[in-house]
């Protein structure tokens, strides 16, 4: 019967290698398109008029934008 290495049983040999997440290089996407602010505002107005955004949703958007 094979010997299982479980967390409860611990490791009797070498512990597993832990690799640092800091060694990864950050990914920068240079093809990101700028957002047209006027188009975004028009979309928000449209969504609100269609009932897809409530007044609470709009207040949340405003408060989040003010944090920037």
mmCIF file of the N, C-alpha and C atoms, coordinates in Angstrom:
data_MODEL
# 
_entry.id   MODEL 
# 
loop_
_atom_site.group_PDB 
_atom_site.id 
_atom_site.type_symbol 
_atom_site.label_atom_id 
_atom_site.label_alt_id 
_atom_site.label_comp_id 
_atom_site.label_asym_id 
_atom_site.label_entity_id 
_atom_site.label_seq_id 
_atom_site.pdbx_PDB_ins_code 
_atom_site.Cartn_x 
_atom_site.Cartn_y 
_atom_site.Cartn_z 
_atom_site.occupancy 
_atom_site.B_iso_or_equiv 
_atom_site.pdbx_formal_charge 
_atom_site.auth_seq_id 
_atom_site.auth_comp_id 
_atom_site.auth_asym_id 
_atom_site.auth_atom_id 
_atom_site.pdbx_PDB_model_num 
ATOM 1   N N  . UNK A 1 1  ? 0.847   -1.173 0.000   1.00 0.00 ? 1  UNK A N  1 
ATOM 2   C CA . UNK A 1 1  ? 0.000   0.000  0.000   1.00 0.00 ? 1  UNK A CA 1 
ATOM 3   C C  . UNK A 1 1  ? 0.895   1.239  0.000   1.00 0.00 ? 1  UNK A C  1 
ATOM 4   N N  . UNK A 1 2  ? 0.530   2.243  -0.815  1.00 0.00 ? 2  UNK A N  1 
ATOM 5   C CA . UNK A 1 2  ? 1.366   3.436  -0.929  1.00 0.00 ? 2  UNK A CA 1 
ATOM 6   C C  . UNK A 1 2  ? 1.142   4.363  0.260   1.00 0.00 ? 2  UNK A C  1 
ATOM 7   N N  . UNK A 1 3  ? 2.181   5.119  0.558   1.00 0.00 ? 3  UNK A N  1 
ATOM 8   C CA . UNK A 1 3  ? 2.136   6.060  1.680   1.00 0.00 ? 3  UNK A CA 1 
ATOM 9   C C  . UNK A 1 3  ? 1.675   7.415  1.145   1.00 0.00 ? 3  UNK A C  1 
ATOM 10  N N  . UNK A 1 4  ? 0.550   7.938  1.649   1.00 0.00 ? 4  UNK A N  1 
ATOM 11  C CA . UNK A 1 4  ? 0.035   9.222  1.203   1.00 0.00 ? 4  UNK A CA 1 
ATOM 12  C C  . UNK A 1 4  ? 0.608   10.349 2.048   1.00 0.00 ? 4  UNK A C  1 
ATOM 13  N N  . UNK A 1 5  ? 1.003   11.432 1.382   1.00 0.00 ? 5  UNK A N  1 
ATOM 14  C CA . UNK A 1 5  ? 1.481   12.622 2.095   1.00 0.00 ? 5  UNK A CA 1 
ATOM 15  C C  . UNK A 1 5  ? 0.315   13.592 2.194   1.00 0.00 ? 5  UNK A C  1 
ATOM 16  N N  . UNK A 1 6  ? -0.319  13.617 3.320   1.00 0.00 ? 6  UNK A N  1 
ATOM 17  C CA . UNK A 1 6  ? -1.456  14.507 3.505   1.00 0.00 ? 6  UNK A CA 1 
ATOM 18  C C  . UNK A 1 6  ? -1.068  15.643 4.423   1.00 0.00 ? 6  UNK A C  1 
ATOM 19  N N  . UNK A 1 7  ? -1.869  16.672 4.444   1.00 0.00 ? 7  UNK A N  1 
ATOM 20  C CA . UNK A 1 7  ? -1.598  17.793 5.336   1.00 0.00 ? 7  UNK A CA 1 
ATOM 21  C C  . UNK A 1 7  ? -1.702  17.362 6.791   1.00 0.00 ? 7  UNK A C  1 
ATOM 22  N N  . UNK A 1 8  ? -2.638  16.473 7.068   1.00 0.00 ? 8  UNK A N  1 
ATOM 23  C CA . UNK A 1 8  ? -2.812  16.022 8.446   1.00 0.00 ? 8  UNK A CA 1 
ATOM 24  C C  . UNK A 1 8  ? -1.636  15.153 8.886   1.00 0.00 ? 8  UNK A C  1 
ATOM 25  N N  . UNK A 1 9  ? -1.086  14.391 7.957   1.00 0.00 ? 9  UNK A N  1 
ATOM 26  C CA . UNK A 1 9  ? -0.001  13.503 8.314   1.00 0.00 ? 9  UNK A CA 1 
ATOM 27  C C  . UNK A 1 9  ? 1.355   14.167 8.282   1.00 0.00 ? 9  UNK A C  1 
ATOM 28  N N  . UNK A 1 10 ? 1.456   15.293 7.652   1.00 0.00 ? 10 UNK A N  1 
ATOM 29  C CA . UNK A 1 10 ? 2.730   15.991 7.568   1.00 0.00 ? 10 UNK A CA 1 
ATOM 30  C C  . UNK A 1 10 ? 3.619   15.359 6.509   1.00 0.00 ? 10 UNK A C  1 
ATOM 31  N N  . UNK A 1 11 ? 4.761   15.928 6.317   1.00 0.00 ? 11 UNK A N  1 
ATOM 32  C CA . UNK A 1 11 ? 5.725   15.438 5.346   1.00 0.00 ? 11 UNK A CA 1 
ATOM 33  C C  . UNK A 1 11 ? 6.891   14.822 6.099   1.00 0.00 ? 11 UNK A C  1 
ATOM 34  N N  . UNK A 1 12 ? 7.214   13.604 5.758   1.00 0.00 ? 12 UNK A N  1 
ATOM 35  C CA . UNK A 1 12 ? 8.334   12.947 6.421   1.00 0.00 ? 12 UNK A CA 1 
ATOM 36  C C  . UNK A 1 12 ? 9.612   13.124 5.624   1.00 0.00 ? 12 UNK A C  1 
ATOM 37  N N  . UNK A 1 13 ? 9.473   13.557 4.395   1.00 0.00 ? 13 UNK A N  1 
ATOM 38  C CA . UNK A 1 13 ? 10.648  13.798 3.564   1.00 0.00 ? 13 UNK A CA 1 
ATOM 39  C C  . UNK A 1 13 ? 10.810  15.303 3.408   1.00 0.00 ? 13 UNK A C  1 
ATOM 40  N N  . UNK A 1 14 ? 11.264  15.741 2.270   1.00 0.00 ? 14 UNK A N  1 
ATOM 41  C CA . UNK A 1 14 ? 11.415  17.172 2.040   1.00 0.00 ? 14 UNK A CA 1 
ATOM 42  C C  . UNK A 1 14 ? 10.053  17.822 1.870   1.00 0.00 ? 14 UNK A C  1 
ATOM 43  N N  . UNK A 1 15 ? 9.926   19.048 2.371   1.00 0.00 ? 15 UNK A N  1 
ATOM 44  C CA . UNK A 1 15 ? 8.673   19.775 2.202   1.00 0.00 ? 15 UNK A CA 1 
ATOM 45  C C  . UNK A 1 15 ? 8.566   20.262 0.763   1.00 0.00 ? 15 UNK A C  1 
ATOM 46  N N  . UNK A 1 16 ? 7.365   20.499 0.292   1.00 0.00 ? 16 UNK A N  1 
ATOM 47  C CA . UNK A 1 16 ? 7.216   20.952 -1.092  1.00 0.00 ? 16 UNK A CA 1 
ATOM 48  C C  . UNK A 1 16 ? 7.809   22.338 -1.283  1.00 0.00 ? 16 UNK A C  1 
ATOM 49  N N  . UNK A 1 17 ? 8.296   22.597 -2.480  1.00 0.00 ? 17 UNK A N  1 
ATOM 50  C CA . UNK A 1 17 ? 8.889   23.896 -2.784  1.00 0.00 ? 17 UNK A CA 1 
ATOM 51  C C  . UNK A 1 17 ? 7.782   24.937 -2.910  1.00 0.00 ? 17 UNK A C  1 
ATOM 52  N N  . UNK A 1 18 ? 7.973   26.049 -2.242  1.00 0.00 ? 18 UNK A N  1 
ATOM 53  C CA . UNK A 1 18 ? 7.022   27.146 -2.318  1.00 0.00 ? 18 UNK A CA 1 
ATOM 54  C C  . UNK A 1 18 ? 7.629   28.207 -3.214  1.00 0.00 ? 18 UNK A C  1 
ATOM 55  N N  . UNK A 1 19 ? 6.904   28.552 -4.254  1.00 0.00 ? 19 UNK A N  1 
ATOM 56  C CA . UNK A 1 19 ? 7.393   29.554 -5.187  1.00 0.00 ? 19 UNK A CA 1 
ATOM 57  C C  . UNK A 1 19 ? 6.737   30.884 -4.872  1.00 0.00 ? 19 UNK A C  1 
ATOM 58  N N  . UNK A 1 20 ? 7.514   31.916 -4.887  1.00 0.00 ? 20 UNK A N  1 
ATOM 59  C CA . UNK A 1 20 ? 7.019   33.243 -4.573  1.00 0.00 ? 20 UNK A CA 1 
ATOM 60  C C  . UNK A 1 20 ? 6.196   33.796 -5.729  1.00 0.00 ? 20 UNK A C  1 
ATOM 61  N N  . UNK A 1 21 ? 5.107   34.444 -5.413  1.00 0.00 ? 21 UNK A N  1 
ATOM 62  C CA . UNK A 1 21 ? 4.296   35.094 -6.429  1.00 0.00 ? 21 UNK A CA 1 
ATOM 63  C C  . UNK A 1 21 ? 4.938   36.397 -6.890  1.00 0.00 ? 21 UNK A C  1 
ATOM 64  N N  . UNK A 1 22 ? 5.897   36.903 -6.137  1.00 0.00 ? 22 UNK A N  1 
ATOM 65  C CA . UNK A 1 22 ? 6.531   38.168 -6.476  1.00 0.00 ? 22 UNK A CA 1 
ATOM 66  C C  . UNK A 1 22 ? 7.512   38.031 -7.635  1.00 0.00 ? 22 UNK A C  1 
ATOM 67  N N  . UNK A 1 23 ? 7.818   36.816 -8.027  1.00 0.00 ? 23 UNK A N  1 
ATOM 68  C CA . UNK A 1 23 ? 8.775   36.631 -9.101  1.00 0.00 ? 23 UNK A CA 1 
ATOM 69  C C  . UNK A 1 23 ? 8.144   36.828 -10.478 1.00 0.00 ? 23 UNK A C  1 
ATOM 70  N N  . UNK A 1 24 ? 6.816   36.882 -10.534 1.00 0.00 ? 24 UNK A N  1 
ATOM 71  C CA . UNK A 1 24 ? 6.145   37.082 -11.811 1.00 0.00 ? 24 UNK A CA 1 
ATOM 72  C C  . UNK A 1 24 ? 6.237   38.546 -12.217 1.00 0.00 ? 24 UNK A C  1 
ATOM 73  N N  . UNK A 1 25 ? 6.473   38.763 -13.489 1.00 0.00 ? 25 UNK A N  1 
ATOM 74  C CA . UNK A 1 25 ? 6.527   40.122 -13.995 1.00 0.00 ? 25 UNK A CA 1 
ATOM 75  C C  . UNK A 1 25 ? 5.101   40.617 -14.215 1.00 0.00 ? 25 UNK A C  1 
ATOM 76  N N  . UNK A 1 26 ? 4.817   41.871 -13.885 1.00 0.00 ? 26 UNK A N  1 
ATOM 77  C CA . UNK A 1 26 ? 3.461   42.384 -14.093 1.00 0.00 ? 26 UNK A CA 1 
ATOM 78  C C  . UNK A 1 26 ? 3.137   42.479 -15.576 1.00 0.00 ? 26 UNK A C  1 
ATOM 79  N N  . UNK A 1 27 ? 1.901   42.154 -15.904 1.00 0.00 ? 27 UNK A N  1 
ATOM 80  C CA . UNK A 1 27 ? 1.449   42.196 -17.288 1.00 0.00 ? 27 UNK A CA 1 
ATOM 81  C C  . UNK A 1 27 ? 0.897   43.584 -17.582 1.00 0.00 ? 27 UNK A C  1 
ATOM 82  N N  . UNK A 1 28 ? 1.425   44.214 -18.598 1.00 0.00 ? 28 UNK A N  1 
ATOM 83  C CA . UNK A 1 28 ? 0.950   45.525 -19.011 1.00 0.00 ? 28 UNK A CA 1 
ATOM 84  C C  . UNK A 1 28 ? 0.401   45.402 -20.419 1.00 0.00 ? 28 UNK A C  1 
ATOM 85  N N  . UNK A 1 29 ? -0.881  45.642 -20.548 1.00 0.00 ? 29 UNK A N  1 
ATOM 86  C CA . UNK A 1 29 ? -1.517  45.560 -21.858 1.00 0.00 ? 29 UNK A CA 1 
ATOM 87  C C  . UNK A 1 29 ? -1.455  46.934 -22.511 1.00 0.00 ? 29 UNK A C  1 
ATOM 88  N N  . UNK A 1 30 ? -0.642  47.056 -23.540 1.00 0.00 ? 30 UNK A N  1 
ATOM 89  C CA . UNK A 1 30 ? -0.471  48.340 -24.203 1.00 0.00 ? 30 UNK A CA 1 
ATOM 90  C C  . UNK A 1 30 ? -1.560  48.607 -25.227 1.00 0.00 ? 30 UNK A C  1 
ATOM 91  N N  . UNK A 1 31 ? -2.412  47.631 -25.487 1.00 0.00 ? 31 UNK A N  1 
ATOM 92  C CA . UNK A 1 31 ? -3.464  47.812 -26.478 1.00 0.00 ? 31 UNK A CA 1 
ATOM 93  C C  . UNK A 1 31 ? -4.784  48.266 -25.854 1.00 0.00 ? 31 UNK A C  1 
ATOM 94  N N  . UNK A 1 32 ? -4.752  48.752 -24.628 1.00 0.00 ? 32 UNK A N  1 
ATOM 95  C CA . UNK A 1 32 ? -5.962  49.196 -23.949 1.00 0.00 ? 32 UNK A CA 1 
ATOM 96  C C  . UNK A 1 32 ? -6.452  50.495 -24.592 1.00 0.00 ? 32 UNK A C  1 
ATOM 97  N N  . UNK A 1 33 ? -7.731  50.511 -24.931 1.00 0.00 ? 33 UNK A N  1 
ATOM 98  C CA . UNK A 1 33 ? -8.323  51.693 -25.551 1.00 0.00 ? 33 UNK A CA 1 
ATOM 99  C C  . UNK A 1 33 ? -8.866  52.619 -24.471 1.00 0.00 ? 33 UNK A C  1 
ATOM 100 N N  . UNK A 1 34 ? -8.771  53.909 -24.726 1.00 0.00 ? 34 UNK A N  1 
ATOM 101 C CA . UNK A 1 34 ? -9.316  54.901 -23.805 1.00 0.00 ? 34 UNK A CA 1 
ATOM 102 C C  . UNK A 1 34 ? -10.837 54.880 -23.898 1.00 0.00 ? 34 UNK A C  1 
ATOM 103 N N  . UNK A 1 35 ? -11.494 55.151 -22.780 1.00 0.00 ? 35 UNK A N  1 
ATOM 104 C CA . UNK A 1 35 ? -12.949 55.197 -22.746 1.00 0.00 ? 35 UNK A CA 1 
ATOM 105 C C  . UNK A 1 35 ? -13.385 56.625 -23.015 1.00 0.00 ? 35 UNK A C  1 
ATOM 106 N N  . UNK A 1 36 ? -14.346 56.758 -23.893 1.00 0.00 ? 36 UNK A N  1 
ATOM 107 C CA . UNK A 1 36 ? -14.910 58.066 -24.192 1.00 0.00 ? 36 UNK A CA 1 
ATOM 108 C C  . UNK A 1 36 ? -15.856 58.427 -23.054 1.00 0.00 ? 36 UNK A C  1 
ATOM 109 N N  . UNK A 1 37 ? -15.532 59.473 -22.304 1.00 0.00 ? 37 UNK A N  1 
ATOM 110 C CA . UNK A 1 37 ? -16.322 59.848 -21.136 1.00 0.00 ? 37 UNK A CA 1 
ATOM 111 C C  . UNK A 1 37 ? -17.726 60.281 -21.525 1.00 0.00 ? 37 UNK A C  1 
ATOM 112 N N  . UNK A 1 38 ? -17.867 60.989 -22.646 1.00 0.00 ? 38 UNK A N  1 
ATOM 113 C CA . UNK A 1 38 ? -19.196 61.429 -23.075 1.00 0.00 ? 38 UNK A CA 1 
ATOM 114 C C  . UNK A 1 38 ? -20.070 60.237 -23.452 1.00 0.00 ? 38 UNK A C  1 
ATOM 115 N N  . UNK A 1 39 ? -19.468 59.249 -24.096 1.00 0.00 ? 39 UNK A N  1 
ATOM 116 C CA . UNK A 1 39 ? -20.212 58.036 -24.462 1.00 0.00 ? 39 UNK A CA 1 
ATOM 117 C C  . UNK A 1 39 ? -20.635 57.268 -23.211 1.00 0.00 ? 39 UNK A C  1 
ATOM 118 N N  . UNK A 1 40 ? -19.762 57.215 -22.215 1.00 0.00 ? 40 UNK A N  1 
ATOM 119 C CA . UNK A 1 40 ? -20.104 56.552 -20.959 1.00 0.00 ? 40 UNK A CA 1 
ATOM 120 C C  . UNK A 1 40 ? -21.257 57.269 -20.270 1.00 0.00 ? 40 UNK A C  1 
ATOM 121 N N  . UNK A 1 41 ? -21.202 58.601 -20.243 1.00 0.00 ? 41 UNK A N  1 
ATOM 122 C CA . UNK A 1 41 ? -22.283 59.377 -19.631 1.00 0.00 ? 41 UNK A CA 1 
ATOM 123 C C  . UNK A 1 41 ? -23.590 59.141 -20.367 1.00 0.00 ? 41 UNK A C  1 
ATOM 124 N N  . UNK A 1 42 ? -23.536 59.094 -21.696 1.00 0.00 ? 42 UNK A N  1 
ATOM 125 C CA . UNK A 1 42 ? -24.746 58.837 -22.477 1.00 0.00 ? 42 UNK A CA 1 
ATOM 126 C C  . UNK A 1 42 ? -25.298 57.444 -22.201 1.00 0.00 ? 42 UNK A C  1 
ATOM 127 N N  . UNK A 1 43 ? -24.404 56.460 -22.045 1.00 0.00 ? 43 UNK A N  1 
ATOM 128 C CA . UNK A 1 43 ? -24.850 55.098 -21.718 1.00 0.00 ? 43 UNK A CA 1 
ATOM 129 C C  . UNK A 1 43 ? -25.526 55.058 -20.351 1.00 0.00 ? 43 UNK A C  1 
ATOM 130 N N  . UNK A 1 44 ? -24.977 55.767 -19.380 1.00 0.00 ? 44 UNK A N  1 
ATOM 131 C CA . UNK A 1 44 ? -25.572 55.794 -18.043 1.00 0.00 ? 44 UNK A CA 1 
ATOM 132 C C  . UNK A 1 44 ? -26.952 56.434 -18.099 1.00 0.00 ? 44 UNK A C  1 
ATOM 133 N N  . UNK A 1 45 ? -27.078 57.514 -18.875 1.00 0.00 ? 45 UNK A N  1 
ATOM 134 C CA . UNK A 1 45 ? -28.393 58.159 -19.033 1.00 0.00 ? 45 UNK A CA 1 
ATOM 135 C C  . UNK A 1 45 ? -29.389 57.204 -19.679 1.00 0.00 ? 45 UNK A C  1 
ATOM 136 N N  . UNK A 1 46 ? -28.937 56.490 -20.694 1.00 0.00 ? 46 UNK A N  1 
ATOM 137 C CA . UNK A 1 46 ? -29.798 55.537 -21.383 1.00 0.00 ? 46 UNK A CA 1 
ATOM 138 C C  . UNK A 1 46 ? -30.231 54.416 -20.446 1.00 0.00 ? 46 UNK A C  1 
ATOM 139 N N  . UNK A 1 47 ? -29.277 53.873 -19.696 1.00 0.00 ? 47 UNK A N  1 
ATOM 140 C CA . UNK A 1 47 ? -29.599 52.790 -18.757 1.00 0.00 ? 47 UNK A CA 1 
ATOM 141 C C  . UNK A 1 47 ? -30.585 53.254 -17.692 1.00 0.00 ? 47 UNK A C  1 
ATOM 142 N N  . UNK A 1 48 ? -30.416 54.496 -17.231 1.00 0.00 ? 48 UNK A N  1 
ATOM 143 C CA . UNK A 1 48 ? -31.332 55.027 -16.219 1.00 0.00 ? 48 UNK A CA 1 
ATOM 144 C C  . UNK A 1 48 ? -32.726 55.211 -16.806 1.00 0.00 ? 48 UNK A C  1 
ATOM 145 N N  . UNK A 1 49 ? -32.807 55.702 -18.050 1.00 0.00 ? 49 UNK A N  1 
ATOM 146 C CA . UNK A 1 49 ? -34.125 55.920 -18.663 1.00 0.00 ? 49 UNK A CA 1 
ATOM 147 C C  . UNK A 1 49 ? -34.827 54.592 -18.967 1.00 0.00 ? 49 UNK A C  1 
ATOM 148 N N  . UNK A 1 50 ? -34.046 53.543 -19.221 1.00 0.00 ? 50 UNK A N  1 
ATOM 149 C CA . UNK A 1 50 ? -34.627 52.221 -19.481 1.00 0.00 ? 50 UNK A CA 1 
ATOM 150 C C  . UNK A 1 50 ? -34.985 51.483 -18.202 1.00 0.00 ? 50 UNK A C  1 
ATOM 151 N N  . UNK A 1 51 ? -34.597 52.034 -17.058 1.00 0.00 ? 51 UNK A N  1 
ATOM 152 C CA . UNK A 1 51 ? -34.874 51.380 -15.787 1.00 0.00 ? 51 UNK A CA 1 
ATOM 153 C C  . UNK A 1 51 ? -33.844 50.335 -15.403 1.00 0.00 ? 51 UNK A C  1 
ATOM 154 N N  . UNK A 1 52 ? -32.729 50.307 -16.116 1.00 0.00 ? 52 UNK A N  1 
ATOM 155 C CA . UNK A 1 52 ? -31.677 49.325 -15.810 1.00 0.00 ? 52 UNK A CA 1 
ATOM 156 C C  . UNK A 1 52 ? -30.793 49.788 -14.660 1.00 0.00 ? 52 UNK A C  1 
ATOM 157 N N  . UNK A 1 53 ? -30.848 51.097 -14.344 1.00 0.00 ? 53 UNK A N  1 
ATOM 158 C CA . UNK A 1 53 ? -30.119 51.652 -13.196 1.00 0.00 ? 53 UNK A CA 1 
ATOM 159 C C  . UNK A 1 53 ? -31.124 52.378 -12.311 1.00 0.00 ? 53 UNK A C  1 
ATOM 160 N N  . UNK A 1 54 ? -31.047 52.111 -11.021 1.00 0.00 ? 54 UNK A N  1 
ATOM 161 C CA . UNK A 1 54 ? -31.911 52.823 -10.079 1.00 0.00 ? 54 UNK A CA 1 
ATOM 162 C C  . UNK A 1 54 ? -31.192 54.082 -9.606  1.00 0.00 ? 54 UNK A C  1 
ATOM 163 N N  . UNK A 1 55 ? -31.894 54.919 -8.876  1.00 0.00 ? 55 UNK A N  1 
ATOM 164 C CA . UNK A 1 55 ? -31.264 56.135 -8.353  1.00 0.00 ? 55 UNK A CA 1 
ATOM 165 C C  . UNK A 1 55 ? -30.168 55.784 -7.344  1.00 0.00 ? 55 UNK A C  1 
ATOM 166 N N  . UNK A 1 56 ? -30.350 54.668 -6.631  1.00 0.00 ? 56 UNK A N  1 
ATOM 167 C CA . UNK A 1 56 ? -29.307 54.222 -5.701  1.00 0.00 ? 56 UNK A CA 1 
ATOM 168 C C  . UNK A 1 56 ? -28.051 53.799 -6.466  1.00 0.00 ? 56 UNK A C  1 
ATOM 169 N N  . UNK A 1 57 ? -28.251 53.148 -7.617  1.00 0.00 ? 57 UNK A N  1 
ATOM 170 C CA . UNK A 1 57 ? -27.111 52.751 -8.442  1.00 0.00 ? 57 UNK A CA 1 
ATOM 171 C C  . UNK A 1 57 ? -26.352 53.974 -8.940  1.00 0.00 ? 57 UNK A C  1 
ATOM 172 N N  . UNK A 1 58 ? -27.097 54.998 -9.354  1.00 0.00 ? 58 UNK A N  1 
ATOM 173 C CA . UNK A 1 58 ? -26.464 56.217 -9.845  1.00 0.00 ? 58 UNK A CA 1 
ATOM 174 C C  . UNK A 1 58 ? -25.707 56.911 -8.728  1.00 0.00 ? 58 UNK A C  1 
ATOM 175 N N  . UNK A 1 59 ? -26.278 56.944 -7.529  1.00 0.00 ? 59 UNK A N  1 
ATOM 176 C CA . UNK A 1 59 ? -25.586 57.551 -6.383  1.00 0.00 ? 59 UNK A CA 1 
ATOM 177 C C  . UNK A 1 59 ? -24.310 56.782 -6.053  1.00 0.00 ? 59 UNK A C  1 
ATOM 178 N N  . UNK A 1 60 ? -24.354 55.463 -6.190  1.00 0.00 ? 60 UNK A N  1 
ATOM 179 C CA . UNK A 1 60 ? -23.168 54.649 -5.948  1.00 0.00 ? 60 UNK A CA 1 
ATOM 180 C C  . UNK A 1 60 ? -22.078 54.975 -6.968  1.00 0.00 ? 60 UNK A C  1 
ATOM 181 N N  . UNK A 1 61 ? -22.469 55.115 -8.230  1.00 0.00 ? 61 UNK A N  1 
ATOM 182 C CA . UNK A 1 61 ? -21.497 55.469 -9.274  1.00 0.00 ? 61 UNK A CA 1 
ATOM 183 C C  . UNK A 1 61 ? -20.882 56.828 -8.982  1.00 0.00 ? 61 UNK A C  1 
ATOM 184 N N  . UNK A 1 62 ? -21.712 57.798 -8.589  1.00 0.00 ? 62 UNK A N  1 
ATOM 185 C CA . UNK A 1 62 ? -21.217 59.136 -8.283  1.00 0.00 ? 62 UNK A CA 1 
ATOM 186 C C  . UNK A 1 62 ? -20.244 59.105 -7.107  1.00 0.00 ? 62 UNK A C  1 
ATOM 187 N N  . UNK A 1 63 ? -20.590 58.375 -6.061  1.00 0.00 ? 63 UNK A N  1 
ATOM 188 C CA . UNK A 1 63 ? -19.704 58.331 -4.888  1.00 0.00 ? 63 UNK A CA 1 
ATOM 189 C C  . UNK A 1 63 ? -18.376 57.629 -5.209  1.00 0.00 ? 63 UNK A C  1 
ATOM 190 N N  . UNK A 1 64 ? -18.430 56.614 -6.043  1.00 0.00 ? 64 UNK A N  1 
ATOM 191 C CA . UNK A 1 64 ? -17.187 55.935 -6.423  1.00 0.00 ? 64 UNK A CA 1 
ATOM 192 C C  . UNK A 1 64 ? -16.318 56.827 -7.298  1.00 0.00 ? 64 UNK A C  1 
ATOM 193 N N  . UNK A 1 65 ? -16.933 57.600 -8.180  1.00 0.00 ? 65 UNK A N  1 
ATOM 194 C CA . UNK A 1 65 ? -16.167 58.527 -9.019  1.00 0.00 ? 65 UNK A CA 1 
ATOM 195 C C  . UNK A 1 65 ? -15.541 59.640 -8.197  1.00 0.00 ? 65 UNK A C  1 
ATOM 196 N N  . UNK A 1 66 ? -16.234 60.077 -7.140  1.00 0.00 ? 66 UNK A N  1 
ATOM 197 C CA . UNK A 1 66 ? -15.687 61.132 -6.297  1.00 0.00 ? 66 UNK A CA 1 
ATOM 198 C C  . UNK A 1 66 ? -14.475 60.668 -5.504  1.00 0.00 ? 66 UNK A C  1 
ATOM 199 N N  . UNK A 1 67 ? -14.335 59.370 -5.307  1.00 0.00 ? 67 UNK A N  1 
ATOM 200 C CA . UNK A 1 67 ? -13.178 58.830 -4.590  1.00 0.00 ? 67 UNK A CA 1 
ATOM 201 C C  . UNK A 1 67 ? -11.891 58.922 -5.423  1.00 0.00 ? 67 UNK A C  1 
ATOM 202 N N  . UNK A 1 68 ? -12.051 59.049 -6.755  1.00 0.00 ? 68 UNK A N  1 
ATOM 203 C CA . UNK A 1 68 ? -10.876 59.085 -7.635  1.00 0.00 ? 68 UNK A CA 1 
ATOM 204 C C  . UNK A 1 68 ? -10.171 60.396 -7.608  1.00 0.00 ? 68 UNK A C  1 
# 
